[in-house]
Amino acid sequence: MGEDETVRTRALRAVASLAALSLVLAACAPDEEEVDTEPVEEEPDEEPDDVDDDVDEADEAAEPTGDPIEFAAVVDQTGDNAVLGELQEAAIEMAVGDVNEAGGVLGRPLEVIFEDAGDEASTGVAATQRALARDPAAILGHQYSFQVFPLLDVIEDAQVPFLHGAQTLELDLDKDGNEWMFRVRTNDELSARSLVELATEEIGAERPAIHHGTDPVSVGFREQAEVLLDEIGMEPVVTESHDLGDTDMTAQIRSIVAEEPDVVFVQTFVSESATIARQHEELGLDAPVLWGPATLFAVDFELIEAELLDGDYMSLDAVPEHSEDPVEVEWAERFRSEYDLSPNEIASSWYAAVLMLADGIERADTTDPEPLRDALAESDVSEFNGVPLPGFELSCDERRNCYNKRELIQIVDGQIEPVLTYEAQ
């Protein structure tokens, strides 16, 4: 019962009590002229005319008003990587809706402008330049290092905060990166370290092999894995590579099988992961494989069956549907229900990135570039205005790395089994 209704009820009770008291007093009065004891029927107190208006005004105060705060999102809407771009776009739209439902940013609605990055470095640069022409508060976009590297000078010249998901270590601020760029996913070093320590400390591997793509992320993974193995006096028994787009890995896999490794590290893209998984079975590889996240995407996109990966492991940024956190699981269920898409680490990372941006603007109390950049650099956010990040708590270090955790899982009987959570030291 609301406060106004409570006041009204008390008033009615008071009227009834006074009427009853008047009857009692009349009955006890001496015989005089007959007193009319019929209680006067009174209209109940009406609610003040402005009550509903007050409620409406309160509701309106919670709604974001004024000119929207615009940011740009550069995603792969066309080309070979559009399936991942669709996840990114849906997650960003969902986050914007949730932020606005919670009151917006600085009391204003948040609004996103999408630009199609295609699937080439050149189309990614062109899309980013189109976005910059719209004078956005910030840009979210690009999950691939080959699309981010060409933007280093573009973003530094534009001086607009840029949140990206590229994992190559060389994009760190203390290397070739710049202070306007923020990474919302893990880097190569952490990805490689999580799998190397899983292989050597949990599985007990002594004869690892490496199979990687020739893209920057996969090469970076191989380089980091080799450094980490060398630190413990171990080296790969064989290292093989393939180009993106290759559809036959027979020669590479036969070379690996011949060396009888006890684990195989594989880092590549989605369709290549599916090809390798199928040919592992065809060519008789019986060692457990330690995959990067693209292989789980291949399962999500029904390129391969999960049963094909039984006994294998994966290192991912997040697995919301299989989290022990009920808030994270609820988010995953809502995302799948609303968009009919997998709520994987791509979706959860870009949803979280929008909330990180909203939090940065709120703390900076402006969309001016330099104060916003500095606020983002100090991000330590697990929720924004009551809207939780889906397991992707973002806390930026001095190198502009804002996410430093890996979830290690194993495929058992076609199902995902969490193994452990690995966090940067």
Secondary structure, 3 states (H helix, E strand, C coil): CCHHHHHHHHHHHHHHHHHHHHHHHHHHCCCCCCCCCCCCCCCCCCCCCCHHHHHHHHHHHHCCCCCCEEEEEEECCCCCCHHHHHHHHHHHHHHHHHHHHCCCECCECEEEEEEECCCCHHHHHHHHHHHHHCCCCCEEECCCHHHHHHHHHHHHHHCCCEEECCCCHHHCCCCCCCCCEEECCCCHHHHHHHHHHHHHHHHCCCCEEEEEECCHHHHHHHHHHHHHHHHCCCCCCEEEEECCCCCCCHHHHHHHHHCCCCEEEEECCHHHHHHHHHHHHHHCCCCCEEECCHHHHHHHCCCCCHHHHCCCEEEECCCHHHCCCHHHHHHHHHHHHHHCCCCCHHHHHHHHHHHHHHHHHHHHCCCCHHHHHHHHHCCEECEECCEECCCCCEECCCCCECCCEEEEEEEECCEEEEEEEEECC
